[in-house]
């Protein structure tokens, strides 16, 4: 459990706010300290900043009524999905009302013939995929955690197969959003493409609750591939593994997943799950397509790997073996955390143009080589995105400071290489310091203009994304 | 040549504006009537609304200086690329300064290893593709016309192969934009994905010059496929052709192009180019991939076509035959126009969820069946997007009125089916009337909020996209 930190700049709730809030949501509110603590944190090293109250609306209309109450009383609002975010997105930095969308978990309309679906914001990705399994379709974006689809839209999430299927940016067709003035906006229709008007959908994807509350999400679905194969390939060093991934992408092979795990990560995964992968850097691959197509993709990938000193592929043939292989990859976070009892992970999330990836990972690894704590690297390398995991003692201020120094240097380095401080986790308040280095003063000023035009009172998730002027 | 219509709401130029403008762009301005007329129109039925002056800046800094002058003197600004737009985007509805970006045609940086490129806004798509041919890469978005890449970004253009490669929305990585306050913003870095901050790139893609002037564009490139095949397939009626296209998409076949042409269109193309396609509705296909991959795609597509009563494929084997096949398709506009000497095309551009496509095309065709002028249909049917071409006498007010009635009914029908009034042409001023029906009052109000926050004086391409409050 993270430590608790009272919001630094709390606005006390107006006198009868609690009572009026409860009336809107049929009594579904909580001020229990344990509930408040949970709602003020994510799955990260940031301390909890609890809200004053959590409410659990059941409809878009209830959310709109809560927003109007907040506006009238000057109360900050923080939307909350599954609480799996990593940059303090749900911290109530000025207290106020947390809107937990968990009760809005209805799958509203599945349209297999159009390969799209509309869900309430509190539906999780696993819930959706389980619901639509019989349609032959699936929703590909997979950030690891079983996040809500509203939360994933709000943070512009992605994950292991974004290299093939895109991120939330590409897979959200439309949103229903409650704006800070209480109005309800549908951002777009369901056409696959449109040249009509400003792209309101993309304005809210990645806006992290700072411009409104997402209450419904319309998503693209994809056909479950006819054939799927997966394999692990070991490499003598990190550079040859990453170079292989780069060349696979540059060759235009439509790989569905290509994940890098460094030697420390492999050791951790072996120990955690009782596996026996060679303890050197590795790439985890998955191929989707027709039978002939996946054979062809795998063969071409295998040739590139061998040219770079890679081992033969260790194939995961059936669905069960494949799921065991990906379990090892998905266990990475916990496996690495288990390298050191009581530790927490401080994770980075840079993403760079793929030609700069070897250089960027190399710097990250050499910078952290002398760290007194374990450091592992993991990457969605097909996209140029990787995570350094600093396995720190959460009670050690010195280790926290050192992790922060590493991650600051790495973020600035990625930006200097033409990349971003965050490929998929978002800014929250943890990465606000990178905004001006990444975008420049003028672009950040434009973001501030958008924010104050849409949320003039500054009540929506205050303290997130945009640095103070 | 379209008729000329003086801007309905012209603001006279402030006294020394011309002189100061000329000083900024090194004398590269024009007030010749012929230049003004050309710059106030696109390739459509809308009359020209000429600006007061056209300038030809050579750098982003010059554009910023022009914008500052316009702001200071309260002069409207209309950006201009190649003048190929179809909804009156370049009409100077309040007069003012047209910024022609044609001199900014430098390809700034090609990065084959990252599969991206940065160009000045005035570079055209053919210029780019010819420049990068030797890299093994290409830029896929193809609206037919040799538009500038800045203009294509500004209208969120797409075209025949968007079904495989996406539209400008998916293929623009970053933009440099001069904002109405004269500041210069870079919207993003070059990382393939990012969760950092508001999506400024997508805010400007499709903004049609109403929020700023795009001066540089960074684009994704794609590998030239190892193998390409193309074929034409004839069908007994329109519904069976369109149903085939829908089933191909629903089967997940990654077709690169699937274009519908109705019987009137085929007759026109045969006559125009001396061809002998069976004069029934047809689908034009293109497949991209490995040798084995395209064979497999074509075989599966052929099976679906036959099940729907389609003919055997007429293959275009070599590059030359293929280019002849696509020339026929690209000639459609001129071929249909030639059905009636002196005629102009009034084109529609609806896009609907694919399951509603047969219904929507059916309505469009039956609605226009009794028209006194030829009507042909053409569609990027893999995306649910199609164009009705009303071949009207531009001097006949009755025919213009009738075409407008057809297209209004069709636009509203597409919106009622969950679609959009414009899949790829944009709103300009020609489709402003559809904005509230398509988005609702609240979403249009939000667009108005964005517009007035970024362009408080309302000088940027006034009259476009957003209906008056």
HADDOCK unambig.tbl for C-alpha pairs under 7 A between the chains (distance, minus, plus):
assign (segid A and resid 113 and name CA) (segid B and resid 250 and name CA) 6.91 0.50 0.50
assign (segid A and resid 113 and name CA) (segid B and resid 355 and name CA) 5.89 0.50 0.50
assign (segid A and resid 114 and name CA) (segid B and resid 353 and name CA) 6.08 0.50 0.50
assign (segid A and resid 114 and name CA) (segid B and resid 354 and name CA) 5.80 0.50 0.50
assign (segid A and resid 114 and name CA) (segid B and resid 355 and name CA) 5.77 0.50 0.50
assign (segid A and resid 155 and name CA) (segid B and resid 195 and name CA) 6.44 0.50 0.50
assign (segid A and resid 156 and name CA) (segid B and resid 195 and name CA) 5.46 0.50 0.50
assign (segid A and resid 183 and name CA) (segid B and resid 442 and name CA) 6.67 0.50 0.50
assign (segid A and resid 184 and name CA) (segid B and resid 442 and name CA) 6.84 0.50 0.50
assign (segid A and resid 185 and name CA) (segid B and resid 442 and name CA) 5.75 0.50 0.50
assign (segid A and resid 185 and name CA) (segid B and resid 443 and name CA) 5.26 0.50 0.50
assign (segid A and resid 186 and name CA) (segid B and resid 439 and name CA) 6.93 0.50 0.50
assign (segid A and resid 186 and name CA) (segid B and resid 443 and name CA) 6.64 0.50 0.50
assign (segid A and resid 187 and name CA) (segid B and resid 443 and name CA) 6.61 0.50 0.50
assign (segid A and resid 188 and name CA) (segid B and resid 439 and name CA) 6.59 0.50 0.50
assign (segid A and resid 189 and name CA) (segid B and resid 418 and name CA) 5.53 0.50 0.50
assign (segid A and resid 189 and name CA) (segid B and resid 419 and name CA) 5.74 0.50 0.50
assign (segid A and resid 189 and name CA) (segid B and resid 420 and name CA) 6.76 0.50 0.50
assign (segid A and resid 190 and name CA) (segid B and resid 353 and name CA) 6.06 0.50 0.50
assign (segid A and resid 190 and name CA) (segid B and resid 418 and name CA) 5.62 0.50 0.50
assign (segid A and resid 190 and name CA) (segid B and resid 419 and name CA) 5.90 0.50 0.50
assign (segid A and resid 191 and name CA) (segid B and resid 351 and name CA) 5.93 0.50 0.50
assign (segid A and resid 191 and name CA) (segid B and resid 352 and name CA) 4.94 0.50 0.50
assign (segid A and resid 191 and name CA) (segid B and resid 353 and name CA) 4.96 0.50 0.50
assign (segid A and resid 191 and name CA) (segid B and resid 418 and name CA) 6.84 0.50 0.50
assign (segid A and resid 191 and name CA) (segid B and resid 419 and name CA) 4.86 0.50 0.50
assign (segid A and resid 191 and name CA) (segid B and resid 420 and name CA) 6.36 0.50 0.50
assign (segid A and resid 192 and name CA) (segid B and resid 353 and name CA) 6.80 0.50 0.50
assign (segid A and resid 192 and name CA) (segid B and resid 383 and name CA) 5.97 0.50 0.50
assign (segid A and resid 193 and name CA) (segid B and resid 423 and name CA) 5.61 0.50 0.50
assign (segid A and resid 194 and name CA) (segid B and resid 420 and name CA) 6.28 0.50 0.50
assign (segid A and resid 194 and name CA) (segid B and resid 422 and name CA) 5.78 0.50 0.50
assign (segid A and resid 194 and name CA) (segid B and resid 423 and name CA) 4.12 0.50 0.50
assign (segid A and resid 194 and name CA) (segid B and resid 424 and name CA) 6.01 0.50 0.50
assign (segid A and resid 195 and name CA) (segid B and resid 155 and name CA) 6.43 0.50 0.50
assign (segid A and resid 195 and name CA) (segid B and resid 156 and name CA) 5.47 0.50 0.50
assign (segid A and resid 195 and name CA) (segid B and resid 206 and name CA) 6.19 0.50 0.50
assign (segid A and resid 195 and name CA) (segid B and resid 422 and name CA) 5.58 0.50 0.50
assign (segid A and resid 195 and name CA) (segid B and resid 423 and name CA) 5.36 0.50 0.50
assign (segid A and resid 195 and name CA) (segid B and resid 424 and name CA) 4.98 0.50 0.50
assign (segid A and resid 195 and name CA) (segid B and resid 425 and name CA) 6.27 0.50 0.50
assign (segid A and resid 195 and name CA) (segid B and resid 426 and name CA) 4.55 0.50 0.50
assign (segid A and resid 196 and name CA) (segid B and resid 422 and name CA) 5.88 0.50 0.50
assign (segid A and resid 196 and name CA) (segid B and resid 426 and name CA) 5.53 0.50 0.50
assign (segid A and resid 196 and name CA) (segid B and resid 427 and name CA) 5.72 0.50 0.50
assign (segid A and resid 197 and name CA) (segid B and resid 206 and name CA) 6.66 0.50 0.50
assign (segid A and resid 197 and name CA) (segid B and resid 207 and name CA) 6.71 0.50 0.50
assign (segid A and resid 197 and name CA) (segid B and resid 427 and name CA) 6.81 0.50 0.50
assign (segid A and resid 197 and name CA) (segid B and resid 465 and name CA) 5.90 0.50 0.50
assign (segid A and resid 198 and name CA) (segid B and resid 203 and name CA) 6.36 0.50 0.50
assign (segid A and resid 198 and name CA) (segid B and resid 206 and name CA) 6.26 0.50 0.50
assign (segid A and resid 198 and name CA) (segid B and resid 207 and name CA) 5.75 0.50 0.50
assign (segid A and resid 198 and name CA) (segid B and resid 447 and name CA) 6.60 0.50 0.50
assign (segid A and resid 199 and name CA) (segid B and resid 202 and name CA) 6.28 0.50 0.50
assign (segid A and resid 199 and name CA) (segid B and resid 203 and name CA) 5.88 0.50 0.50
assign (segid A and resid 202 and name CA) (segid B and resid 199 and name CA) 6.29 0.50 0.50
assign (segid A and resid 202 and name CA) (segid B and resid 202 and name CA) 6.33 0.50 0.50
assign (segid A and resid 203 and name CA) (segid B and resid 198 and name CA) 6.36 0.50 0.50
assign (segid A and resid 203 and name CA) (segid B and resid 199 and name CA) 5.87 0.50 0.50
assign (segid A and resid 203 and name CA) (segid B and resid 203 and name CA) 6.70 0.50 0.50
assign (segid A and resid 206 and name CA) (segid B and resid 195 and name CA) 6.19 0.50 0.50
assign (segid A and resid 206 and name CA) (segid B and resid 197 and name CA) 6.66 0.50 0.50
assign (segid A and resid 206 and name CA) (segid B and resid 198 and name CA) 6.29 0.50 0.50
assign (segid A and resid 207 and name CA) (segid B and resid 197 and name CA) 6.70 0.50 0.50
assign (segid A and resid 207 and name CA) (segid B and resid 198 and name CA) 5.77 0.50 0.50
assign (segid A and resid 223 and name CA) (segid B and resid 252 and name CA) 6.17 0.50 0.50
assign (segid A and resid 250 and name CA) (segid B and resid 113 and name CA) 6.90 0.50 0.50
assign (segid A and resid 252 and name CA) (segid B and resid 223 and name CA) 6.16 0.50 0.50
assign (segid A and resid 293 and name CA) (segid B and resid 293 and name CA) 6.57 0.50 0.50
assign (segid A and resid 351 and name CA) (segid B and resid 191 and name CA) 5.93 0.50 0.50
assign (segid A and resid 352 and name CA) (segid B and resid 191 and name CA) 4.93 0.50 0.50
assign (segid A and resid 353 and name CA) (segid B and resid 114 and name CA) 6.07 0.50 0.50
assign (segid A and resid 353 and name CA) (segid B and resid 190 and name CA) 6.05 0.50 0.50
assign (segid A and resid 353 and name CA) (segid B and resid 191 and name CA) 4.96 0.50 0.50
assign (segid A and resid 353 and name CA) (segid B and resid 192 and name CA) 6.80 0.50 0.50
assign (segid A and resid 354 and name CA) (segid B and resid 114 and name CA) 5.79 0.50 0.50
assign (segid A and resid 355 and name CA) (segid B and resid 113 and name CA) 5.88 0.50 0.50
assign (segid A and resid 355 and name CA) (segid B and resid 114 and name CA) 5.75 0.50 0.50
assign (segid A and resid 383 and name CA) (segid B and resid 192 and name CA) 5.95 0.50 0.50
assign (segid A and resid 418 and name CA) (segid B and resid 189 and name CA) 5.52 0.50 0.50
assign (segid A and resid 418 and name CA) (segid B and resid 190 and name CA) 5.60 0.50 0.50
assign (segid A and resid 418 and name CA) (segid B and resid 191 and name CA) 6.84 0.50 0.50
assign (segid A and resid 419 and name CA) (segid B and resid 189 and name CA) 5.72 0.50 0.50
assign (segid A and resid 419 and name CA) (segid B and resid 190 and name CA) 5.88 0.50 0.50
assign (segid A and resid 419 and name CA) (segid B and resid 191 and name CA) 4.86 0.50 0.50
assign (segid A and resid 420 and name CA) (segid B and resid 189 and name CA) 6.76 0.50 0.50
assign (segid A and resid 420 and name CA) (segid B and resid 191 and name CA) 6.37 0.50 0.50
assign (segid A and resid 420 and name CA) (segid B and resid 194 and name CA) 6.29 0.50 0.50
assign (segid A and resid 422 and name CA) (segid B and resid 194 and name CA) 5.79 0.50 0.50
assign (segid A and resid 422 and name CA) (segid B and resid 195 and name CA) 5.57 0.50 0.50
assign (segid A and resid 422 and name CA) (segid B and resid 196 and name CA) 5.87 0.50 0.50
assign (segid A and resid 423 and name CA) (segid B and resid 193 and name CA) 5.60 0.50 0.50
assign (segid A and resid 423 and name CA) (segid B and resid 194 and name CA) 4.12 0.50 0.50
assign (segid A and resid 423 and name CA) (segid B and resid 195 and name CA) 5.33 0.50 0.50
assign (segid A and resid 424 and name CA) (segid B and resid 194 and name CA) 6.01 0.50 0.50
assign (segid A and resid 424 and name CA) (segid B and resid 195 and name CA) 4.97 0.50 0.50
assign (segid A and resid 425 and name CA) (segid B and resid 195 and name CA) 6.26 0.50 0.50
assign (segid A and resid 426 and name CA) (segid B and resid 195 and name CA) 4.56 0.50 0.50
assign (segid A and resid 426 and name CA) (segid B and resid 196 and name CA) 5.54 0.50 0.50
assign (segid A and resid 427 and name CA) (segid B and resid 196 and name CA) 5.73 0.50 0.50
assign (segid A and resid 427 and name CA) (segid B and resid 197 and name CA) 6.80 0.50 0.50
assign (segid A and resid 439 and name CA) (segid B and resid 186 and name CA) 6.90 0.50 0.50
assign (segid A and resid 439 and name CA) (segid B and resid 188 and name CA) 6.58 0.50 0.50
assign (segid A and resid 442 and name CA) (segid B and resid 183 and name CA) 6.66 0.50 0.50
assign (segid A and resid 442 and name CA) (segid B and resid 184 and name CA) 6.83 0.50 0.50
assign (segid A and resid 442 and name CA) (segid B and resid 185 and name CA) 5.73 0.50 0.50
assign (segid A and resid 443 and name CA) (segid B and resid 185 and name CA) 5.25 0.50 0.50
assign (segid A and resid 443 and name CA) (segid B and resid 186 and name CA) 6.65 0.50 0.50
assign (segid A and resid 443 and name CA) (segid B and resid 187 and name CA) 6.61 0.50 0.50
assign (segid A and resid 447 and name CA) (segid B and resid 198 and name CA) 6.59 0.50 0.50
assign (segid A and resid 449 and name CA) (segid B and resid 453 and name CA) 6.55 0.50 0.50
assign (segid A and resid 450 and name CA) (segid B and resid 450 and name CA) 6.71 0.50 0.50
assign (segid A and resid 450 and name CA) (segid B and resid 453 and name CA) 6.99 0.50 0.50
assign (segid A and resid 453 and name CA) (segid B and resid 449 and name CA) 6.56 0.50 0.50
assign (segid A and resid 453 and name CA) (segid B and resid 453 and name CA) 6.04 0.50 0.50
assign (segid A and resid 465 and name CA) (segid B and resid 197 and name CA) 5.90 0.50 0.50
